[in-house]
């Protein structure tokens, strides 16, 4: 049978409960901060992807414009020199092929840059999840708190029994 609970025992129980509540709140705050940080990362990545797309669209446009200029010059040169036929067509075809190759390279670079930003997002998400898990793992758990309180009660009960016998 248990006797009355001392003020020290009540303080010990209240202290353990307070540590549990405080630890859980800190873990929730850390998780909330990680979510906010991750959201900011996603917004930055979206802006970066927009800028990447604009940059490579401009490069592609400039390359197409240069291709038009190159083919115009080839037509002018072949017309002025009187070289008509196969050699002029070869120059025009070569210009178109070079433009196509350059445009494919520009698109591949754009796709790779976008892919890298996606990987950055995945890495940031994994880091945020790891930090959140770590915060919750460091917080006192309900079972540990219960064991702490149980140990305090057992120690108090043992102390009271020892004092009453002695």
WOVEN-V124242 format. One record per residue. N is the residue number from 1. RES is the residue in one letter. PSI is psi in radians with two decimals (* if undefined). BURIAL is # if it has 24 or more other C-alpha atoms within 12 Angstrom, else .. Layout:
# WOVEN-V124242
N;RES;PSI;BURIAL, N;RES;PSI;BURIAL
This chain:
# WOVEN-V124242
1;X;2.42;., 2;X;2.48;., 3;X;-2.95;., 4;X;2.62;., 5;X;2.28;., 6;X;2.81;., 7;X;-0.59;., 8;X;-0.68;., 9;X;-0.75;#, 10;X;-0.72;., 11;X;-0.71;., 12;X;-0.78;#, 13;X;-0.79;#, 14;X;-0.69;., 15;X;-0.76;., 16;X;-0.76;#, 17;X;-0.72;#, 18;X;-0.74;., 19;X;-0.70;#, 20;X;-0.88;#, 21;X;-0.77;., 22;X;-0.75;., 23;X;-0.72;#, 24;X;-0.67;#, 25;X;-0.71;., 26;X;-0.68;., 27;X;-0.73;#, 28;X;-0.72;., 29;X;-0.71;., 30;X;-0.73;#, 31;X;-0.72;#, 32;X;-0.73;., 33;X;-0.68;., 34;X;-0.73;#, 35;X;-0.73;., 36;X;-0.72;., 37;X;-0.72;., 38;X;-0.70;#, 39;X;-0.71;., 40;X;-0.69;., 41;X;-0.77;#, 42;X;-0.69;., 43;X;-0.73;., 44;X;-0.72;., 45;X;-0.72;#, 46;X;-0.75;., 47;X;-0.72;., 48;X;-0.73;., 49;X;-0.68;#, 50;X;-0.78;., 51;X;-0.67;., 52;X;-0.83;#, 53;X;-0.73;#, 54;X;-0.74;., 55;X;-0.86;., 56;X;-0.49;#, 57;X;-0.70;., 58;X;-0.76;., 59;X;-0.76;., 60;X;-0.74;#, 61;X;-0.79;., 62;X;-0.67;., 63;X;-0.69;#, 64;X;-0.73;#, 65;X;-0.75;., 66;X;-0.65;., 67;X;-0.72;#, 68;X;-0.75;., 69;X;-0.80;., 70;X;-0.77;., 71;X;-0.62;#, 72;X;-0.75;., 73;X;-0.71;., 74;X;-0.70;#, 75;X;-0.73;#, 76;X;-0.80;., 77;X;-0.79;., 78;X;-0.58;., 79;X;-0.70;., 80;X;-0.60;., 81;X;-0.18;., 82;X;0.15;., 83;X;1.74;., 84;X;2.82;., 85;X;-2.38;., 86;X;-0.79;., 87;X;-0.66;., 88;X;-0.72;#, 89;X;-0.63;., 90;X;-0.75;., 91;X;-0.76;#, 92;X;-0.74;#, 93;X;-0.73;., 94;X;-0.72;., 95;X;-0.77;#, 96;X;-0.68;#, 97;X;-0.77;., 98;X;-0.72;., 99;X;-0.80;#, 100;X;-0.75;., 101;X;-0.77;., 102;X;-0.73;., 103;X;-0.65;#, 104;X;-0.70;., 105;X;-0.73;., 106;X;-0.79;#, 107;X;-0.71;#, 108;X;-0.73;., 109;X;-0.72;., 110;X;-0.83;#, 111;X;-0.70;., 112;X;-0.68;., 113;X;-0.72;., 114;X;-0.74;#, 115;X;-0.70;., 116;X;-0.70;., 117;X;-0.60;#, 118;X;-0.72;., 119;X;-0.64;., 120;X;-0.72;., 121;X;-0.76;#, 122;X;-0.71;., 123;X;-0.75;., 124;X;-0.68;#, 125;X;-0.75;., 126;X;-0.71;., 127;X;-0.75;., 128;X;-0.73;#, 129;X;-0.71;., 130;X;-0.78;., 131;X;-0.68;#, 132;X;-0.81;#, 133;X;-0.72;., 134;X;-0.72;., 135;X;-0.75;#, 136;X;-0.58;#, 137;X;-0.55;., 138;X;-0.39;., 139;X;2.53;#, 140;X;2.42;#, 141;X;2.91;#, 142;X;-0.72;., 143;X;-0.80;., 144;X;-0.70;., 145;X;-0.74;#, 146;X;-0.73;., 147;X;-0.66;., 148;X;-0.81;#, 149;X;-0.75;#, 150;X;-0.74;., 151;X;-0.70;., 152;X;-0.74;#, 153;X;-0.76;#, 154;X;-0.80;., 155;X;-0.72;., 156;X;-0.78;#, 157;X;-0.77;., 158;X;-0.68;., 159;X;-0.76;., 160;X;-0.74;., 161;X;-0.69;., 162;X;-0.72;., 163;X;-0.63;., 164;X;-0.47;., 165;X;-0.52;., 166;X;*;.
